[in-house]
Amino acid sequence: MDAPPGPVKVPPANWNQTPFDRAFRGGGPLLKALLSVIFVLLVMEVFDALSGELAFAEDLADFLRDALLPFFLIFLLGFYFGYGSRRSPKVGAVLSPLVTAIIVTFWLWVLAIVLDLVGGAEGVTFLQTLSDLVRSILYIVFLLILLLGYIGVIMRAEQLGGAAPVPPPMQMPVQPAPSVPPAPPQMPVPPPSPPSGPQKRLVRSSRNKVLLGVCGGMAEYLDIEPFLIRALWVVGTVVTVGGLIVVYIILGIVLPKGP
């Protein structure tokens, strides 16, 4: 009688790494941050070249030059947060509201500086007024993103914690199988072709959800980090003076809810 088979060793789960993660591992986010800073330097050189034609170009170039270190740190924070979230989604979900609030507040501050410089150089009072408005709501946006984000984290934790545990299956005694004569050899059958995967659709996310799941669904559809979509959405809401809020509500009604 043959000995019963031992326990099957399950290989460790493969985290959702990108080709960039596989190639550069922990140094990938640092490389991305350095490349982003190089891009900022190129933009700064472009504004320096246009300083004779645009009144605000020299001031913008000076601002980018003085803010290189904050730009590098915010790029580093964003890219390492994305890398860490792919390695440990649970930790990433807990830190996501804080990191999102920091990054959105930073880019709103950059937007306020740019509006002030352009408005002052061109004599556009509306841009300077809008810059003052953005600066005045920076802490409100920070706290609002933090509050809504951690409300979403708590709600997801309650949903996961409220699920009833599945009882383990009952183990029946194993009886030796009767001896069976070997079957005659058969012709090899070619393996069936794998079924084609479902077509990717834009839906409201049920996993990366803070309000209605619109930004999370867009992030899953584009295969990027949700906090980038939320940051761009908040910045666009401020620029359009609340116009994107209406678009968000419409998308929340029109888009179907994902699994």
C-alpha positions as CSV (number, residue, x, y, z in Angstrom):
1,M,0.0,0.0,0.0
2,D,1.4,3.4,-1.1
3,A,2.1,6.0,1.5
4,P,-0.4,9.0,1.5
5,P,0.9,12.0,-0.3
6,G,2.4,14.8,1.8
7,P,1.1,18.3,2.0
8,V,1.3,20.3,-1.2
9,K,3.6,23.2,-1.0
10,V,1.9,26.4,-2.3
11,P,4.3,28.8,-3.9
12,P,4.3,32.4,-2.5
13,A,1.8,34.7,-4.1
14,N,3.3,36.9,-6.8
15,W,2.6,40.5,-6.0
16,N,1.3,42.8,-8.7
17,Q,4.7,43.9,-9.9
18,T,5.2,45.8,-13.2
19,P,8.0,45.1,-15.7
20,F,9.8,48.2,-14.2
21,D,9.6,46.6,-10.8
22,R,11.0,43.3,-12.0
23,A,13.9,45.1,-13.8
24,F,15.0,47.6,-11.1
25,R,13.3,46.3,-7.9
26,G,13.7,48.8,-5.0
27,G,15.8,51.2,-7.1
28,G,13.0,51.7,-9.6
29,P,11.1,54.4,-7.7
30,L,14.4,56.3,-7.2
31,L,15.2,56.1,-10.9
32,K,11.7,57.3,-11.7
33,A,12.1,60.3,-9.3
34,L,15.4,61.2,-10.9
35,L,13.9,61.1,-14.4
36,S,11.0,63.2,-13.3
37,V,13.4,65.8,-11.9
38,I,15.3,65.8,-15.2
39,F,11.9,66.5,-16.9
40,V,11.4,69.5,-14.5
41,L,14.9,70.7,-15.4
42,L,14.0,70.5,-19.1
43,V,10.9,72.6,-18.5
44,M,12.9,75.1,-16.6
45,E,15.3,75.4,-19.5
46,V,12.4,76.0,-21.9
47,F,11.1,78.8,-19.7
48,D,14.6,80.3,-19.6
49,A,14.7,80.3,-23.3
50,L,11.3,81.9,-23.6
51,S,12.1,84.6,-21.0
52,G,12.6,87.2,-23.7
53,E,9.1,86.6,-25.2
54,L,6.9,85.8,-22.2
55,A,6.8,88.1,-19.2
56,F,6.3,85.3,-16.7
57,A,8.7,82.7,-18.2
58,E,11.7,83.9,-16.2
59,D,9.8,83.9,-12.9
60,L,8.5,80.4,-13.6
61,A,12.0,79.2,-14.3
62,D,13.3,80.7,-11.0
63,F,10.4,79.1,-9.1
64,L,11.2,75.6,-10.6
65,R,14.9,76.1,-9.8
66,D,14.2,77.0,-6.2
67,A,11.7,74.1,-5.8
68,L,13.8,71.3,-7.2
69,L,14.2,69.6,-3.9
70,P,10.5,69.6,-3.0
71,F,9.7,68.3,-6.5
72,F,12.2,65.5,-6.0
73,L,10.9,64.6,-2.6
74,I,7.3,64.5,-3.7
75,F,8.2,62.4,-6.8
76,L,10.1,60.0,-4.4
77,L,7.2,59.8,-2.1
78,G,4.7,59.0,-4.9
79,F,6.8,56.4,-6.7
80,Y,7.9,54.6,-3.5
81,F,4.3,54.6,-2.2
82,G,3.2,53.0,-5.5
83,Y,5.9,50.4,-5.3
84,G,5.1,49.6,-1.6
85,S,1.4,49.4,-2.3
86,R,2.0,46.8,-5.0
87,R,4.2,44.8,-2.6
88,S,1.8,45.1,0.4
89,P,-1.7,46.3,-0.6
90,K,-3.0,46.3,3.0
91,V,-0.3,48.7,4.1
92,G,-0.8,50.8,1.0
93,A,-4.5,51.0,1.6
94,V,-3.9,52.4,5.2
95,L,-1.3,55.0,4.0
96,S,-3.1,55.9,0.8
97,P,-5.2,58.8,2.3
98,L,-2.2,60.4,3.9
99,V,0.0,60.2,0.9
100,T,-2.8,61.3,-1.4
101,A,-3.5,64.3,0.8
102,I,0.2,65.3,0.8
103,I,0.6,65.0,-3.0
104,V,-2.6,66.8,-3.9
105,T,-1.8,69.6,-1.5
106,F,1.6,70.0,-3.0
107,W,0.4,70.2,-6.5
108,L,-2.3,72.7,-5.5
109,W,0.4,74.8,-4.0
110,V,2.4,74.6,-7.2
111,L,-0.8,75.6,-9.1
112,A,-1.3,78.6,-6.8
113,I,2.3,79.8,-7.4
114,V,2.0,79.4,-11.2
115,L,-1.3,81.3,-11.2
116,D,0.1,84.1,-9.1
117,L,3.3,84.4,-11.3
118,V,1.3,84.4,-14.6
119,G,-1.3,86.8,-13.2
120,G,1.2,89.2,-11.8
121,A,3.3,89.3,-15.0
122,E,0.4,89.6,-17.4
123,G,-1.7,91.9,-15.2
124,V,-4.7,89.4,-15.0
125,T,-6.4,90.0,-11.7
126,F,-8.6,86.9,-12.0
127,L,-5.6,84.6,-11.9
128,Q,-4.2,86.3,-8.8
129,T,-7.6,86.0,-7.1
130,L,-7.8,82.4,-8.1
131,S,-4.3,81.8,-6.7
132,D,-5.3,83.4,-3.4
133,L,-8.4,81.1,-3.3
134,V,-6.4,78.0,-3.9
135,R,-3.9,78.9,-1.2
136,S,-6.7,79.6,1.3
137,I,-8.2,76.1,0.8
138,L,-5.0,74.1,0.9
139,Y,-5.5,72.9,4.5
140,I,-9.2,72.3,3.9
141,V,-8.4,70.1,0.9
142,F,-5.7,68.3,2.9
143,L,-8.0,67.5,5.8
144,L,-11.0,66.7,3.5
145,I,-9.0,64.1,1.5
146,L,-7.6,62.7,4.8
147,L,-11.1,62.4,6.3
148,L,-12.8,60.9,3.3
149,G,-9.9,58.5,2.7
150,Y,-9.8,57.1,6.2
151,I,-13.6,56.8,6.2
152,G,-13.2,54.6,3.1
153,V,-10.5,52.6,4.8
154,I,-12.7,52.0,7.9
155,M,-15.7,51.1,5.8
156,R,-13.6,48.5,3.8
157,A,-12.2,47.1,7.0
158,E,-15.6,46.7,8.5
159,Q,-16.8,44.9,5.3
160,L,-13.9,42.5,5.4
161,G,-14.2,41.9,9.1
162,G,-18.0,41.3,9.0
163,A,-17.7,38.3,6.6
164,A,-18.5,35.0,8.3
165,P,-15.5,32.6,8.4
166,V,-15.9,29.6,6.2
167,P,-15.7,26.3,8.2
168,P,-13.1,23.8,7.1
169,P,-14.3,20.9,5.1
170,M,-14.8,17.6,6.8
171,Q,-12.1,15.1,6.1
172,M,-13.4,11.6,5.2
173,P,-11.2,8.6,5.9
174,V,-9.2,7.6,2.8
175,Q,-9.8,4.0,1.7
176,P,-7.4,2.2,-0.6
177,A,-8.7,2.0,-4.1
178,P,-9.2,-1.5,-5.6
179,S,-6.6,-2.7,-8.0
180,V,-7.7,-1.8,-11.5
181,P,-6.0,-3.3,-14.6
182,P,-4.0,-0.6,-16.5
183,A,-6.0,1.1,-19.2
184,P,-4.8,0.7,-22.8
185,P,-2.7,3.5,-24.2
186,Q,-4.6,6.3,-25.8
187,M,-3.7,8.9,-28.4
188,P,-2.6,12.2,-26.9
189,V,-5.3,14.8,-27.0
190,P,-4.1,18.4,-27.7
191,P,-4.8,20.8,-24.9
192,P,-7.8,23.1,-25.4
193,S,-7.0,26.6,-26.4
194,P,-7.3,29.1,-23.4
195,P,-10.5,31.1,-23.4
196,S,-10.2,34.7,-24.3
197,G,-10.4,37.0,-21.3
198,P,-13.3,39.4,-20.8
199,Q,-13.1,42.8,-22.5
200,K,-11.9,45.6,-20.2
201,R,-14.6,48.0,-19.3
202,L,-14.7,51.3,-17.4
203,V,-16.7,50.7,-14.2
204,R,-17.0,52.1,-10.7
205,S,-14.5,50.3,-8.5
206,S,-15.7,48.4,-5.5
207,R,-12.1,47.9,-4.1
208,N,-10.5,51.4,-4.6
209,K,-13.6,53.3,-3.4
210,V,-13.7,56.6,-1.4
211,L,-17.0,58.1,-2.5
212,L,-18.6,56.5,-5.6
213,G,-15.6,54.6,-6.9
214,V,-15.2,56.7,-10.1
215,C,-11.6,57.6,-9.7
216,G,-10.7,54.1,-8.6
217,G,-12.5,52.6,-11.6
218,M,-10.5,54.9,-13.9
219,A,-7.3,54.0,-12.2
220,E,-8.0,50.2,-12.7
221,Y,-9.0,50.8,-16.3
222,L,-5.8,52.8,-17.0
223,D,-3.7,50.4,-14.8
224,I,-2.2,53.3,-12.7
225,E,-2.3,54.3,-9.1
226,P,-5.6,55.5,-7.8
227,F,-4.1,58.4,-5.9
228,L,-2.8,60.0,-9.1
229,I,-6.3,60.0,-10.6
230,R,-7.7,61.5,-7.4
231,A,-5.0,64.1,-7.3
232,L,-5.7,65.2,-10.9
233,W,-9.4,65.2,-10.2
234,V,-9.1,67.5,-7.2
235,V,-6.8,69.8,-9.1
236,G,-9.2,69.9,-12.0
237,T,-12.1,70.6,-9.7
238,V,-10.3,73.7,-8.3
239,V,-9.3,74.9,-11.8
240,T,-12.8,74.5,-13.2
241,V,-14.3,76.0,-10.0
242,G,-16.3,72.9,-9.1
243,G,-17.2,71.9,-12.7
244,L,-15.7,68.4,-12.3
245,I,-17.9,67.7,-9.3
246,V,-20.9,67.7,-11.7
247,V,-19.0,65.4,-14.0
248,Y,-18.1,63.1,-11.1
249,I,-21.7,62.8,-10.0
250,I,-22.8,62.1,-13.6
251,L,-20.2,59.4,-14.0
252,G,-21.2,57.9,-10.6
253,I,-24.7,57.5,-12.0
254,V,-23.9,56.4,-15.5
255,L,-21.0,54.0,-14.9
256,P,-22.0,50.5,-13.7
257,K,-20.6,49.1,-10.5
258,G,-17.7,46.7,-10.9
259,P,-17.4,43.3,-9.2
